[in-house]
C-alpha cells in the first residue's frame, strides 16, 4: 500500500510475499494521493526489477531564483471557466500568450492577442488534433534549465524560446466514460499532449509554473501582483498537485481499460484536495486532522454557520444519507438524530397518537399544528431522548421556523438539511452562542459508485449501498 497525505514526510511501505519495499516521500497540504495495489506480488516483482535495471539520472541544476517573472504562457484548457479573465490579467503584465484550438478562439474573441502553437512551432496540428503540442519548441521551452550553460546554448541553437507557465486541463476522460460513451470515443478522450506538458512543466518547477485548475487563477494573480512573478513555494505546491492529478487521471484510464477486459484493476489512485483543517480527529490527541474533497469534486455540504468537527461531519454524512433515502422511499418528510456516528432515532412525518403526545410532552393541539419536517424531527429526537442529548440532526426537507424552535430548546450540536427559511436560519445561528453548526446539503451530489475506507493500514472498497 502506498499512501501520501498531509504535511512533512513519512514512510510508505509495500508488503508482499517477496519482501518489503519502503520509500520516504515529501508531502504537502494541497492534495493527497491514495494508491493501493491489488496484485501485490506481481507489482513488487516489477518494482524490484525496475529498481535494479533503471539508470538513475544526475540532477541538472541552473540558476536559483525564488521569484520567476512570467514572460510567456501556454494555455490549452477544456474547462474555460475564468480563463478569459486570467489571460487578460497575464496580457496586462506583458505575458505572451500561446494557445491551441478552441482556447485560442475564445481568447481572440475576447480581444486578446494569441499566437497559435502551430505558428510558434512551425508545425501544423495534424492527425485530427492528436498532435498539437508534442514538439521540441514546446517541451524544450518547458524543460530547459535556466542558467545552465549547455541548455541555454542548445535552446538558442534550436530556436527554442522559454515558456514560463502552462495553463491546462486534461481531456474529460472520466466524464466521457460516465455518460456511457462507446469504447472508441472513450479512447479518443485519453489526453496525450496535456499530461506531457503537465509533467514537463511540473518537473521543471524550479523555473516553470503549472496551473491545472481555475481555482488556482486567483492565487497566481495575487502572487504575481505582489512579487512580480511566481514564487518557488507556489510552483512546488502547484507541481505536487499536478502530479497528483496526473496519477489520478492515469489510474482512471487504467482501471476503466482493465474493466473493459473483464479483469480486476491492479492499481487505483484517488487524489484529494485539502479543504479545511479540523481542531482534532476523533479524540483531542489525534492531530493534525483535516477534511479533503476528491479532486475535481465538491464536498457534499456547505457550512452556513459554526465550525464542524471530525465527529460532527461523520454524523452529518450518515444522518443525511439516512433521511435522504427515507424521503425517497416513503415520500414523507424524514428526520434523524445521530450521536457519535450512530442513529439515536429516525422517523417520518406521521401524526402523533395521544400516547405519543403525552410521552413527548406536547399537547395534541400543538402537535396538530406542526409542519411535516418539525413533526419528523420531534419523533426522531424522542425515539431515545437520552441518547439524543447533544445530537447532530438531519432533515430531508427545508428547515422551517417550527423545526428551528424545537431545535432551539434541545441540547444539540448541529443540523444538516437541503435548505433553510430565513427565519429558521436566524433562530439557529443564535443557538449555542452562535456556535451551532448549520450545514446545507448540495443538491444532486454524486458520491460515486464505490466507497473506500482505510483502517489500520488496510484499504477497504465496496460498491456503495444504494438499494
N, C-alpha and C positions, 0 to 999 in steps of 0.2 A: 504494500500500500504506500502511496505517496500522498502526503497532504501538506499544502502550503497555506499558511494563514497568519494574519496579524502582523506584528512588528518584529524586528530583530531577525534572529536566525535560529534554526533548530535542526535536529537530526531526523531525516526521513529515511525509513528503513523498509526494505522489501524482504520478506521471509519466504522461503520455498524449500523444497526438499533438497536442493543442491547447496544451500548455504544462506548467508545473509549479506545483503549489499546495502551500504548506507552512504548517504551524501549529505553534506551540510548546505543549506540554501539560505540566502538572504531573502527577506520578505518585506512587504510594505502594506500600508493600510488601504490602498486604493482597491485592490482586488485580491481574490483568493482563487486558487485553482485546486480542485479536488480531482485526482486521477487515481483510479483503482484498477488493479489487474485482476482478470478472471482466470486466464490461463497462466498461472504463476510460474511453473517450472519452465514452460516454453519461453516466456519473456525473459526470465532470469538467464537462461542459457544464451539468449540473443544478446542481452546486455553484457554478459561476460565475454562473449565472442567479440562484440564491438569494442569493448574496452581494451582488449589485447591487440586488436588489429588497427585501431584508429591511430592516425598521426595527429598528435596534439600540436596545434599551431602556436607560435610565439606571438605575444601581444604586439600590435603595431601602434605606436604612440606618435603623437604630434604635439602641436602647441596646446597649452592648457588654458582654458578660459571658463569662468563661471557663466558670464553673460555672453550669449552669441546673438548678434544682430541678425534679423531675418531680411534677406535681400531677394530671395526667390522662393516661391512656394508652388508645389504641385497639388492641384485639387481634383479629386475624382470621387464623387460621392453618389450613393444611391439614395440615402436619406438626405434630402436637400433642405431640411428644416434649419433655418437660421444661416444658411451658407452665404446668401447674398449679403446679409449684414456683416458677417465675419470677413468675407472677401473685400467688401467695401472698406472696412477698417484696415485691412492689410494694404490695400491700394493707397489709402491715405498716408501710410507710412513708407510709401515708395517701394513696396514689395512687388516684384514682377510676378505675374500670375500665369502659370501653365495649367492647362486643363484638357479634358477629353470629352467627346460626345455630348450627351445631354447636359452635363455640368457646365461645359464651355458655353453652350447655347443659352442656358439660363443666366449665366453671369453677363453675357453680352447683351441680353435683353434688358438687363438692369443698368446698362450703360457702362459696364466695366471693360477695360482693355485686357484681352486674354490672348495668349499665344497657344495655339493648338500644339499638343505634344508631337504630333506628326510633323508639323513645321519645324519645331525645335530640334527634333532628331534627324529630320531629313528622310524619314522612313514613313510611308503611308500606313495607316491602320489596315489590317488585312485579315483574311480568314474569318469573316463575319464578326470582326471585333475581338477575336480571341487573342490577337497580337496587337497591342497598342503601346504598352509601356515597357515591354521586355526588350530593352535597348541599352547599350553601354553608356549613352549620354544621360540616361535616366539613372540607372543603378550606379554608374561611376560617379555621377553628381551627388548621389546619396551616400555612397560608401567611401569616397575619397577622404583620407585622413588629413585634416587641415594642419598645415605646418610641417608635414612630413616631406622632406625634400624629394624623394623618389615619387611619391603620389602626386605632389604638386607638378613635377616635371612631366609625368605621364599624362596627367589631365590636360596640361597645356598642349602637349604634342598631339593629343587626340581630339582637341577642341571640346573638352568636357567641362561644362560650367558647373559651379556648385549649386546644389539645391538644398536649402536650409530647413525646409519644412514640408511635410507631406500631410495632407488632409484627406482622409479617405474613409469609406465604409466598404464592407465586403458585400458581394452579391448576396441577395436574400435566399440563401440555400434552404435554411430551416423553414422559412415562410412558404417556399415553393413546395416543399415536402408536405407541410401542414395542410395545404389546400388540396392535396390529393393529386398532384401533377403526375404525368406519366414518367417512367424511368428516364427516358431520353431528355425530357425537359429538366428534370432534377439534375442530371449530369451537366447540362448546359449552364446551370446556375451554380456550378462549382467555380469559385473565383480563383484565378491563377495569378494574374498581374497584381491584384490588390494585396494578397498575402506576401508576395515577393517584395513589393515596395514597403509594406509594413515592416517586414523583418529587416530589410536593408536600412531603413531609417532608424528603427529601434536599436539595431546593433551599433550603429554609429552615433548613439545618443550623446556622446561627448560633444558632438558638433551639430547634430540634426535633431529636429523635433517632430515626433509622430503624433498626430491628432486623429483619434478614431471615433469620436462621438460629439454630437452637438453640445452635450453638457460640459464639454471642455472649452468651448469657444470663449466664454466669459472670463475664465481664469487666464487664458493665454493673453487676451486683450489687456487685462489688468496688469499682468506681469510686464508685458511689452511697454505699456504706458509708464510704469514706474521705473523699469530698469533699462529700457531701450532695446530689449531683446528677451530671449527666454533664458531662464537660469538652469544650471546643471541639475538642481534638485527637481525642478519641474520636468525636465527632459527624462530624468531617471524614472520618475513616477509614471509618466506617460508611456515610457518604453515598457515598463513592467506590465502595465495594463494592456498594451498592445500584444505582448507575447502571451498573456493570459487569453486574450480574445482569439489569437491565432490557435492556441491549444484547444479551446472550446470548439472553434469552427471546424478544425480538422477532426476532432473527436466526433462531432455530429455527422460529418461525412462518412467517417469510418464505421460508425455504429449503424447508420442507415444502409450503407452499401453491404455490410455483413448481414444485416437483417434481410436484405433482398435475396441473399443466397441461402437464407434459412439457417444461418449459423448464429451462435452467441457472440456478441461483440467482445473482443479481447480487452478493450480499454474504453472507459467512459470518463470524460472530463466535464467538470462543472465549474464555471467561473462565477465568482461572487464580487459584487461591488459593495464596498463599505457604505452604510447609510448613516448610522449614528452610534456612538458609544453608549453602553449601559453602565449604571453605577456599579453593579456586580452581577454575577450569574445567579445560580440557584441559591447560593449562600454568600455571605459577605466576604469570605476569604477567596472566592472564585473571581479573581481579577487577573487580567482585563476581561471584559465582556463587551459584546457588540452585536448589532443587528446588521445583516447584509442582505442584499437582494441578488437574485440570479441576474447576471449581466444581461442588459437589454430587456429586462423585465422590471416591473414596479413591485413595490410592497403591496400586500392586499389591503392595507389600511392607511389612511392618512390621520395624523394626530391633530385633533382640534383643540385639545386642552390637556394640561398635565404632562408628566414625564413618565412614560411607561417603563416598567422594569422587565426583567427576563421572564419571571413567572407570569406577570400581567399579560405579556404578549402570547405566551403559550396558552393561557386561559382564553384569551381573545380568539386565537386561531381555532381552537377546538370548539368553543362555545358558538362562534359564528357559523362554523360548518354544520353544527347540530341544528340550529334554528333555521338555517337556510334550507336544509333537507326536510325538516318538519313542515316548513311552509310549502315547499314544492310537493310534498307527499300528501298533505291533508287539505291544502287550500285555506288553512286557518292561520291567523297570526300566531307566532310561536315565540317563546322566550326560554332562556336557560340561565341558571345560576351556577357558576363554576368556582371552585376553590382548590388551588394547587393542582390544576390540570385534571380535576375530576368533577363530574356534574353533581352538584348537591341537589339540583332539581331541574326539571324541564317540563314544559306544559304548552298547551294550545288554548286558544281563547274559546272556552265553552262556559256557559253561565254557572255561577256558584249555587250549590244547594244551600238550604238554610243551615244545615250542619256545618258546611264548609265556611259559611259566613261567620258563624259563631267561633269556629276554630281560628279563622284568620282575623278575628276582631274587626269585622266590618259589617255594617248594617245591610240588610237586603236591599234597602232603598239606595244606599250609596253604591253597592255592587252593581245594581242595575244600570247606573249611570256611567260606569267605567267604559272607556273606549276598549276595543278589542286588544290592542297592544298592551294597555295598562292591565287588563284582566289576565292576559297571558303571563306577564311578569309577576303579578300578585300570586298566581298559582305556583309558578316556578320557585319563587322565593320562599313560599310557605310549605313546599314539599318537605323540606328539612331546615327550618329556620335557624337551628343551632349551627349546622354545618355551613349555612349560607352567610354566617356572620363574617363580614369582610370579603364578600364575594366579588367576582367580576361578572357583570351581566351582559347578556346579548339578547337582542330582539330582532325579529325578522322584518319589521316594518318601521316606518318613520316614528321616532320618539316624539310624542305629543306632551302637552302640559300635564295631563293626568298621570302619565308614566313618570315624568320628571318629579312630580310631587310625591309619588310613592317612594322613589329612589332617594329623595331629599331627606326623608326621615330614617332611612335604613343605614346601617354601617356597611359601606360598600366601597371598593377601590376604583371601579371604573365600569364603562359600558362600551359596547360596540354595536352599531346599528347602521342601516343604509343611509339614514338622513335624520335631521332634527328640525323641528319647528323653531323659529327664532325665540319664542317664549321658553320652550323647553331647554334650549341651549343656554340661555341666560340663567335659568334656575340651576342647572347642573354645573356651570362654570364657577358658581359661588360655593359649591359643596367642598368640604374639607379645606376650607381656607383658600380655595382656588386651585387646589392640587388634584381634584378629582379628574381621573383620566377619561377622556372622551375620544373615541376612535370612530372614524367613518369608513365603512367598508366600500371598496372600489367596485362599482357595478361592472358585471361581466368579467371579473377577474378570472384568468385561467391559470390554475396552479400546476398544470402539466399532468401527463398521464401516469408518470412514475414518480414515486417519492423515495427519498433517500434519508438514512439516519446513521449517524456514527455513534457507536457505543464501544468504549474500551478497545479502540484500535481496529474495530470491525466496521465495515460499511454494509448496512442492510439496504436492499432496494426491493420494492414491490409495486405492483400496479395499484394506483390509488383506489380506495374503496368507494366507488361511485354508484353502487347499486341503489 
